[in-house]
Amino acid sequence: MSDFDNVNNSDNFDEFFENIGYRFDESLGNGWDRIAQSVRDIYNRTTEKLEDEISLPIAQTYVNDALQSFVTDNVKAILELRVEMHNDWFRLYCTVDAGGIYAEIASNFSLIHVQLDRNVQRFVFGQQTYTDILNLRCESFIKRQGVKLAIWFYHSVLKKDPLGFILSYVNIARPKDEVIYLDINRWLKNNKKIMGALYKVQVNYGKLEEDQMVLKAQINYRDLLASTNNEDIIGDDDEPQIMQGPINPIDDATEPSQE
């Protein structure tokens, strides 16, 4: 296993990214000038990107810590958001309290795509099952019956699930058909530890295993070399473009990709 396996001993998700940056600094510290020159020579001969790939396992515990820190603690309507990971799928649990409606819900998802780099921090999930209503309380009997009717209408008439709409309504994610797009830049962009790591490593995809997520990443050699020359590799042009979402447009949400 790689040197990154012991990041599972980190106290939290934030420290996980700090350890990534630290280990790159530590491993490249000795003989850096010689390594940097060698890499420069490679780039002088070819424009192709180096394809060194590493695996970064993240325990389920730290994923849930991240959801708590970056989502639950910042979105008033969400009381709980957590996952249970299995091989190739996960179960999402969400507790919502908004508009006089308290609901505990759960649904199963697959991980379609992961992109974590300087510009985009995005997870894309495919919904595998309709949402289960584990608990439902409303401020009035009429509202409760209205919620039940709405769920029945979605499932029986529209042949769709309302979870995407709910996550969009509380400004968590964006739905497109049965796919959920979760853009987390608005929570990460001010975190220097995480963004610093994403300027050294970019995650191109990931997979789910029992009780963990494994991210597949590549080293950003260009940025590592630039940083040795004291160049500012984080500029205004690197800020992601903000676009409107398809439902209840909100300024800080990003529209699902059309690809």
NUDRENTI-580643 format. One record per residue: z negated, y, x of N, C-alpha, C in turn; residue in one letter. Coordinates in steps of 0.02 Angstrom, whole numbers, padded with zeros to 5 digits, always signed. Atoms other than C-alpha are relative to their C-alpha. Layout:
N
ZYXZYXZYXa
...
***
This chain:
259
+00000-00060+00042+00000+00000+00000+00000+00063+00044m
-00006-00062-00039+00027+00180+00055-00067+00033+00007s
+00061-00038-00011-00102+00303+00117-00022+00037-00062d
+00017-00039+00059-00097+00383-00054-00040-00040-00050f
+00037+00040+00048-00184+00237-00139-00071+00025-00010d
+00070-00020+00006-00356+00309-00102-00009+00066-00037n
+00010-00060+00040-00321+00465-00204-00033-00017-00066v
+00034+00020+00061-00390+00363-00349-00075+00010+00005n
+00071-00014-00008-00560+00401-00275-00016+00074-00010n
+00011-00071+00011-00536+00586-00312-00045+00011-00059s
+00046-00015+00054-00664+00667-00423+00036+00020-00064d
-00036-00022+00060-00533+00738-00541+00074+00007+00016n
-00072-00005-00007-00348+00766-00570+00019+00057+00047f
-00014-00057-00043-00352+00934-00481-00008-00019+00073d
+00011+00022-00069-00423+00854-00324+00054-00049+00022e
-00055+00046-00016-00287+00721-00333+00057+00037+00032f
-00055-00039-00029-00154+00854-00301-00021+00033+00066f
+00024-00029-00062-00262+00936-00168+00005-00051+00056e
-00003+00052-00050-00271+00770-00077+00072-00014+00022n
-00071+00009-00018-00081+00753-00083+00019+00051+00053i
-00017-00053-00048-00060+00920+00004-00036-00010+00066g
+00039+00009-00061-00199+00882+00128+00029-00055+00043y
-00025+00056-00040-00125+00715+00179+00067+00014+00031r
-00063-00020-00031+00046+00790+00208-00014+00044+00060f
+00017-00044-00057-00032+00925+00317-00028-00040+00058d
+00032+00039-00051-00135+00797+00410+00049-00046+00036e
-00047+00048-00030+00004+00669+00437+00055+00034+00040s
-00053-00035-00036+00129+00799+00495-00027+00049+00052l
+00030-00048-00046+00007+00899+00600+00014-00016+00073g
-00011+00020-00070+00024+00800+00763+00074-00004+00016n
-00070+00001-00020+00188+00830+00850+00047+00032-00050g
-00040-00031+00055+00250+00941+00708+00064+00032+00026w
-00059-00033-00026+00369+01040+00816+00057-00049+00013d
-00051+00050-00014+00460+00883+00871+00029-00028-00065r
-00023+00027+00064+00468+00815+00692+00044+00051-00035i
-00037-00053+00034+00526+00982+00622+00069+00008+00030a
-00065-00008-00032+00664+00997+00750+00046-00059-00016q
-00040+00059+00016+00722+00819+00714+00029+00006-00071s
-00023-00006+00069+00732+00854+00528+00052+00055-00005v
-00050-00054-00001+00824+01019+00561+00068-00026+00025r
-00063+00027-00027+00952+00923+00664+00036-00042-00053d
-00030+00041+00053+00978+00803+00519+00035+00044-00050i
-00029-00045+00049+01008+00947+00399+00060+00038+00027y
-00058-00033-00029+01129+01026+00521+00062-00045-00002n
-00056+00046+00000+01236+00868+00513+00020-00022-00070r
-00016+00022+00068+01229+00832+00326-00035+00043-00051t
+00030-00038+00054+01193+00919+00161-00034-00045-00050t
+00032+00047+00047+01130+00762+00076-00075+00003+00007e
+00074-00003+00001+00948+00759+00026-00029-00065+00026k
+00035+00060-00022+00832+00639+00115-00033-00034-00059l
+00021+00036+00060+00783+00502-00005-00065-00039+00010e
+00064+00034-00009+00612+00449+00060-00040+00005-00065d
+00037+00002+00063+00513+00396-00093-00068-00031+00010e
+00068+00026-00004+00327+00368-00110-00026-00011-00071i
+00032+00013+00065+00221+00299-00252-00068+00034-00002s
+00063-00035+00009+00076+00403-00317-00035-00027-00062l
+00034+00028+00059-00038+00300-00431-00055+00048-00024p
+00051-00042+00031-00146+00401-00551-00037-00042-00052i
+00039+00040+00047-00286+00309-00641-00003+00034-00068a
+00005-00025+00068-00300+00327-00829-00056+00051-00008q
+00057-00046+00003-00467+00413-00805+00020+00071+00020t
-00019-00066-00024-00386+00557-00709+00052+00032-00044y
-00047-00027+00049-00245+00575-00834-00038+00031-00058v
+00040-00027+00055-00374+00597-00971-00041+00061+00021n
+00033-00060-00026-00471+00719-00862+00047+00060-00001d
-00050-00054+00000-00311+00820-00844+00014+00025-00070a
-00011-00019+00070-00280+00818-01032-00058+00043-00025l
+00059-00038+00020-00458+00880-01057+00001+00070+00030q
+00003-00063-00036-00445+01017-00926+00056+00048-00020s
-00058-00043+00009-00270+01081-00960+00021+00010-00073f
-00022-00005+00069-00247+01049-01146-00059+00012-00047v
+00055-00004+00048-00405+01016-01246-00042+00062+00010t
+00043-00058-00013-00507+01152-01161+00035+00067-00013d
-00037-00062+00009-00368+01279-01191+00033+00008-00068n
-00030-00003+00067-00309+01239-01367-00054-00012-00052v
+00057+00002+00045-00437+01276-01500+00007-00054-00053k
-00011+00047+00055-00359+01164-01633-00007-00073+00022a
+00005+00069-00025-00367+01008-01520-00072-00013+00023i
+00068+00019-00019-00539+00928-01510+00000-00056+00051l
-00005+00055-00047-00483+00775-01414+00073-00020+00008e
-00067+00025-00015-00325+00714-01329-00008-00048+00059l
+00008+00049-00053-00327+00553-01229+00049-00057-00009r
-00048+00055+00002-00221+00402-01187-00033-00065+00024v
+00016+00067-00025-00243+00215-01162+00065-00029+00026e
-00063+00020-00032-00112+00152-01039+00005-00076+00007m
-00017+00071-00007-00029-00019-01037+00066-00005+00035h
-00063+00009-00034+00123-00094-00955+00058+00024-00044n
-00059-00029+00032+00272+00013-01009-00013+00036-00065d
+00014-00039+00060+00183+00097-01155-00072+00026+00003w
+00068-00026+00005+00029+00198-01199-00015+00020-00073f
+00022-00021+00066-00072+00240-01354-00034+00068+00007r
+00025-00068-00002-00107+00424-01384-00048+00011-00059l
+00049-00017+00051-00264+00477-01478-00008+00076-00001y
+00005-00072+00006-00277+00653-01545-00044+00017-00060c
+00042-00026+00054-00410+00742-01648+00016+00073-00010t
-00021-00068+00016-00353+00900-01735-00045+00029-00053v
+00039-00036+00050-00455+01029-01830+00032+00068-00009d
-00037-00062+00011-00345+01165-01902+00015+00009-00074a
-00018-00015+00069-00316+01251-02069-00042-00036-00051g
+00043+00035+00047-00464+01166-02151+00013-00075-00003g
-00016+00072-00003-00399+00993-02102-00026-00029+00065i
+00025+00036-00058-00490+00876-01984+00032-00070-00001y
-00035+00065-00001-00388+00724-01931-00006-00033+00068a
-00002+00041-00060-00406+00586-01803+00060-00046-00007e
-00063+00037+00006-00236+00509-01770+00016-00036+00066i
-00021+00038-00060-00155+00386-01649+00070-00027-00010a
-00067+00027+00003+00019+00326-01607+00019-00029+00068s
-00022+00033-00062+00109+00220-01476+00063+00033+00026n
-00056-00033-00032+00232+00293-01351+00024-00038+00061f
-00026+00020-00065+00344+00248-01206+00009+00063+00042s
-00012-00056-00046+00366+00358-01053+00074+00001+00017l
-00072-00004-00010+00548+00413-01050+00017+00034+00066i
-00020-00039-00058+00551+00541-00912-00059+00042+00025h
+00050-00044-00031+00439+00636-00791+00037+00045+00050v
-00027-00047-00050+00489+00791-00693-00055+00049+00019q
+00051-00045-00026+00361+00882-00586+00026+00030+00065l
-00023-00034-00060+00430+01008-00463-00019+00074-00006d
+00020-00070-00002+00419+01194-00423+00018+00038-00064r
-00025-00036+00058+00514+01246-00580-00020-00031-00067n
+00011+00036+00064+00482+01114-00713-00057-00050+00009v
+00053+00050+00003+00326+01015-00753+00002-00030-00071q
-00016+00026+00067+00377+00903-00898-00009-00075-00004r
+00004+00070+00018+00336+00736-00977+00039-00009-00065f
-00038+00014+00060+00452+00659-01107-00020-00069-00025v
+00025+00062+00030+00386+00525-01225+00043-00021-00059f
-00034+00027+00058+00472+00412-01349-00050-00032-00047g
+00049+00026+00048+00372+00375-01507+00023-00068-00025q
-00017+00068+00018+00368+00189-01543-00023-00020-00070q
+00029+00018+00065+00262+00182-01701-00016+00062-00040t
+00024-00054+00042+00218+00290-01849-00073+00014+00017y
+00069-00021-00015+00056+00386-01832-00050-00033-00048t
+00055+00027+00040-00102+00299-01890-00051+00055-00012d
+00053-00047+00017-00226+00410-01982-00067-00037+00002i
+00063+00036-00010-00394+00349-01918-00056+00032-00040l
+00051-00035+00038-00498+00481-02006+00030+00065-00026n
-00028-00061+00030-00454+00623-02124-00053+00033-00045l
+00046-00040+00042-00567+00758-02195+00032+00068-00013r
-00028-00065+00018-00513+00914-02287-00052+00042-00037c
+00048-00045+00032-00603+01066-02355+00003-00004-00076e
-00005+00008+00073-00544+01024-02531+00037-00064-00018s
-00033+00061+00023-00486+00874-02631+00075+00012-00006f
-00071-00016+00009-00320+00960-02670+00036-00001+00068i
-00031-00001-00066-00284+00989-02485+00006-00071+00028k
-00002+00069-00025-00326+00808-02444+00058-00038-00033r
-00055+00033+00035-00205+00745-02577+00067+00027+00024q
-00062-00029-00026-00075+00866-02512+00020-00028+00067g
-00014+00030-00066-00091+00797-02336+00026-00071-00008v
-00022+00069+00012-00075+00619-02399+00071-00002-00028k
-00067-00003+00029+00078+00667-02500+00052+00018+00054l
-00046-00021-00053+00157+00753-02350+00015-00059+00047a
-00009+00058-00044+00130+00597-02241+00045-00051-00034i
-00042+00047+00037+00204+00486-02377+00072+00024-00001w
-00067-00028+00004+00354+00602-02392+00037-00008+00067f
-00030+00009-00066+00385+00598-02204+00021-00072+00011y
-00012+00070-00015+00372+00409-02192+00050-00032-00048h
-00039+00035+00051+00454+00355-02355+00067+00034-00016s
-00061-00036+00020+00584+00490-02389+00040+00021+00062v
-00035-00024-00060+00626+00571-02221+00010-00054+00053l
-00002+00054-00049+00599+00408-02125-00015+00028+00070k
+00021-00031-00062+00516+00512-01989-00077-00001+00003k
+00072-00004-00008+00341+00536-01922-00021+00073+00009d
+00019-00070-00005+00245+00700-01938-00035+00021+00064p
+00039-00017-00060+00159+00691-01768+00035+00054+00041l
-00036-00051-00038+00295+00791-01682-00010+00069-00029g
+00012-00064+00033+00277+00929-01810-00071+00025+00011f
+00070-00019-00010+00087+00927-01792-00010+00027+00071i
+00008-00023-00069+00095+00942-01602+00035+00066+00012l
-00035-00064-00005+00221+01083-01619-00040+00055-00035s
+00037-00050+00039+00115+01172-01750-00060+00027+00039y
+00058-00022-00039-00037+01175-01635+00020+00020+00071v
-00026-00026-00064+00075+01227-01488-00018-00044+00060n
+00011+00047-00054+00056+01070-01382+00066-00024+00030i
-00062+00030-00023+00229+00994-01372+00056+00016-00049a
-00059-00012+00041+00405+01002-01444+00033-00066-00018r
-00034+00062+00020+00486+00863-01547+00075+00009-00004p
-00071+00003+00013+00668+00815-01552+00015-00072-00019k
-00006+00067+00028+00703+00665-01664-00067-00036+00011d
+00062+00037-00013+00575+00534-01608-00023+00008+00072e
+00018-00013-00069+00556+00609-01435-00045+00062+00003v
+00047-00055-00007+00411+00722-01384+00006+00028+00071i
-00006-00035-00064+00433+00851-01244-00064+00039+00013y
+00062-00034-00018+00272+00906-01161+00011+00039+00065l
-00007-00043-00058+00297+01054-01043-00067+00031+00018d
+00068-00020-00018+00138+01092-00946-00002+00057+00051i
-00001-00054-00049+00193+01237-00836-00050+00055-00016n
+00044-00055+00019+00091+01363-00935-00072-00014+00020r
+00067+00016-00021-00067+01269-00885-00006-00009+00075w
+00002+00014-00072-00019+01231-00705+00020+00058+00045l
-00031-00050-00043+00069+01387-00645-00050+00042+00040k
+00050-00039-00035-00092+01475-00593-00047-00043+00043n
+00042+00045-00040-00167+01321-00509+00032-00008+00069n
-00030-00002-00067-00132+01347-00323+00001-00069+00033k
+00002+00067-00031-00184+01170-00273+00058-00043-00024k
-00052+00042+00028-00065+01083-00391+00069+00027+00017i
-00066-00029-00014+00080+01204-00370+00016-00005+00075m
-00011+00008-00072+00056+01198-00181+00025-00070+00017g
-00022+00069-00011+00074+01009-00187+00071-00010-00024a
-00068+00008+00028+00231+01023-00294+00052+00036+00042l
-00048-00029-00046+00310+01129-00158+00009-00044+00061y
-00008+00049-00054+00287+00984-00038+00029-00065-00026k
-00022+00062+00030+00322+00841-00157+00028+00014-00069v
-00026-00007+00068+00430+00828-00312+00003-00069-00032q
+00001+00063+00036+00409+00692-00442+00062-00005-00044v
-00063+00008+00036+00571+00625-00514-00005-00047-00060n
+00011+00044+00057+00510+00487-00629-00066-00037+00009y
+00063+00036-00002+00362+00378-00669+00003-00062-00044g
+00005+00059+00042+00310+00214-00747-00072-00012-00017k
+00067+00014+00024+00161+00151-00843-00019-00072+00017l
+00029+00066-00013+00051+00006-00790-00068-00002-00035e
+00065+00007+00033-00113-00060-00855-00051+00048+00031e
+00052-00048-00019-00241+00082-00845+00022+00050+00053d
-00022-00051-00048-00132+00191-00733+00072+00019-00010q
-00069-00024-00002+00026+00293-00714+00020+00005+00073m
-00025-00003-00068+00131+00276-00556+00058+00049+00002v
-00052-00050-00007+00233+00429-00509+00040-00014+00063l
-00044+00010-00057+00383+00411-00395+00022+00069+00025k
-00010-00068-00026+00400+00562-00281+00040-00001+00065a
-00035-00010-00063+00503+00630-00137-00028+00061+00035q
+00024-00055-00041+00454+00744+00005+00051+00056+00001i
-00044-00059-00005+00528+00920+00002+00002+00023+00073n
-00003-00016-00072+00576+00929+00186+00019+00073+00012y
-00021-00070-00010+00661+01098+00168-00059+00048-00005r
+00056-00045+00010+00505+01180+00102-00053-00009+00054d
+00047+00011-00054+00395+01098+00232+00022+00035+00063l
-00025-00034-00059+00507+01166+00368-00005+00075-00008l
+00003-00072+00012+00515+01338+00289-00071+00025+00009a
+00069-00022-00004+00326+01346+00279-00024+00005+00072s
+00020-00005-00070+00313+01317+00467+00024+00064+00032t
-00026-00063-00026+00415+01475+00495-00031+00060-00035n
+00035-00052+00036+00294+01574+00386+00043+00035-00052n
-00042-00027+00052+00429+01599+00255-00035-00008-00067e
+00029+00003+00067+00376+01635+00077+00044-00045-00042d
-00041+00047+00038+00440+01481-00014-00013+00004-00074i
+00013-00010+00071+00367+01536-00182+00019+00072-00016i
-00024-00067+00017+00464+01683-00251+00009+00008-00075g
-00009-00015+00071+00500+01766-00417+00056-00042-00030d
-00056+00039+00027+00663+01668-00433-00020-00071-00018d
+00021+00068+00014+00564+01507-00441-00035-00007-00067d
+00033+00003+00065+00481+01552-00606+00046-00031-00051e
-00043+00032+00050+00547+01440-00747+00019+00048-00054p
-00024-00041+00055+00651+01520-00882-00034-00021-00065q
+00035+00014+00062+00555+01533-01045+00050+00005-00058i
-00045+00002+00057+00651+01484-01202-00039-00013-00064m
+00031+00011+00065+00612+01471-01387+00006-00073-00019q
-00001+00068+00026+00569+01304-01466+00031-00003-00068g
-00036+00007+00063+00653+01235-01622-00043+00009-00062p
+00044-00005+00057+00500+01240-01735-00056+00049+00015i
+00053-00050-00011+00379+01387-01755+00004+00028+00071n
-00009-00023-00070+00445+01474-01597-00061+00036+00027p
+00057-00029-00033+00308+01521-01476+00022+00021+00070i
-00026-00030-00060+00334+01629-01323-00007-00044+00062d
+00012+00036-00062+00259+01512-01193+00019-00074-00004d
-00021+00070+00006+00340+01350-01252+00073-00005+00021a
-00067+00011-00025+00499+01277-01179+00038-00046-00046t
-00041+00040+00045+00640+01207-01284+00017-00067+00032e
-00019+00065-00028+00675+01020-01262+00069+00003+00031p
-00064+00001-00034+00816+00986-01142+00053-00031-00045s
-00055+00027+00039+00985+00952-01219+00034-00059+00035q
-00031+00054-00037+01027+00822-01089-00019-00068-00030e
***
